[in-house]
Amino acid sequence: MKPKLTQKQEKAVLHYFEYGNKTQAFKHAFDTSKMTSKSINERACRLFVEVKISTRLQELRDGLQERAGITLERVVKEIAKIAFGDIKELYNEDGKLLQPHELDDNTAAQISSFKSRMELSGKDNEDVALIEEYKRHDKVKALDMLTRHLGGYVDRVEHSGQIVKRVINVNPSKKKK
């Protein structure tokens, strides 16, 4: 049986789910008129670490992922399209830049924007040039995201403080000489 939230808790959860700000969600759901900013922040933090609150948020996230068709596999595939895309795919066999409608789905996934503009040039601006440019998503960032996902990095952990060393004689019958 899942834990039941109060109306105010549910209101706070739904507001947070939509806007992503715990303090604002708390203010939206509860009367905070006599509270200081510090106490509002503290109460909001305490509210959102409660198991029943975090469970409800996860239910909402799972439902959104399911309705939107978002899976980890699909996300990884999209990142892989960016990471392993080749700039040569933006050109036809004659070396001419392809138009956005001519790109296949994998190549189009690499593109964050397309710009097209006319520029005048020449002595009296009699020449007109069409300038087209694609901006690609960050390939290095995509590779980094995939490497992290696949466990390719070892996180470095720093320790500070004293190291206590304790030696235990595991074979007490042998005496040191």
Secondary structure in CASP SS format (residue, H / E / C, confidence):
PFRMAT SS
TARGET T0000
AUTHOR 0000-0000-0000
METHOD secondary structure of the structure
MODEL  1
M C 1.00
K C 1.00
P C 1.00
K C 1.00
L C 1.00
T C 1.00
Q H 1.00
K H 1.00
Q H 1.00
E H 1.00
K H 1.00
A H 1.00
V H 1.00
L H 1.00
H H 1.00
Y H 1.00
F H 1.00
E H 1.00
Y H 1.00
G C 1.00
N C 1.00
K H 1.00
T H 1.00
Q H 1.00
A H 1.00
F H 1.00
K H 1.00
H H 1.00
A H 1.00
F C 1.00
D C 1.00
T C 1.00
S C 1.00
K C 1.00
M C 1.00
T C 1.00
S H 1.00
K H 1.00
S H 1.00
I H 1.00
N H 1.00
E H 1.00
R H 1.00
A H 1.00
C H 1.00
R H 1.00
L H 1.00
F H 1.00
V C 1.00
E C 1.00
V H 1.00
K H 1.00
I H 1.00
S H 1.00
T H 1.00
R H 1.00
L H 1.00
Q H 1.00
E H 1.00
L H 1.00
R H 1.00
D H 1.00
G H 1.00
L H 1.00
Q H 1.00
E H 1.00
R H 1.00
A H 1.00
G C 1.00
I C 1.00
T C 1.00
L H 1.00
E H 1.00
R H 1.00
V H 1.00
V H 1.00
K H 1.00
E H 1.00
I H 1.00
A H 1.00
K H 1.00
I H 1.00
A H 1.00
F C 1.00
G C 1.00
D C 1.00
I H 1.00
K H 1.00
E H 1.00
L H 1.00
Y E 1.00
N C 1.00
E C 1.00
D C 1.00
G C 1.00
K C 1.00
L E 1.00
L C 1.00
Q C 1.00
P H 1.00
H H 1.00
E H 1.00
L C 1.00
D C 1.00
D H 1.00
N H 1.00
T H 1.00
A H 1.00
A C 1.00
Q C 1.00
I E 1.00
S E 1.00
S E 1.00
F E 1.00
K E 1.00
S E 1.00
R E 1.00
M E 1.00
E E 1.00
L E 1.00
S E 1.00
G C 1.00
K C 1.00
D C 1.00
N C 1.00
E C 1.00
D E 1.00
V E 1.00
A E 1.00
L E 1.00
I E 1.00
E E 1.00
E E 1.00
Y E 1.00
K E 1.00
R E 1.00
H C 1.00
D C 1.00
K H 1.00
V H 1.00
K H 1.00
A H 1.00
L H 1.00
D H 1.00
M H 1.00
L H 1.00
T H 1.00
R H 1.00
H H 1.00
L C 1.00
G C 1.00
G C 1.00
Y C 1.00
V C 1.00
D C 1.00
R C 1.00
V C 1.00
E C 1.00
H C 1.00
S C 1.00
G C 1.00
Q C 1.00
I C 1.00
V C 1.00
K C 1.00
R C 1.00
V C 1.00
I C 1.00
N C 1.00
V C 1.00
N C 1.00
P C 1.00
S C 1.00
K C 1.00
K C 1.00
K C 1.00
K C 1.00
END
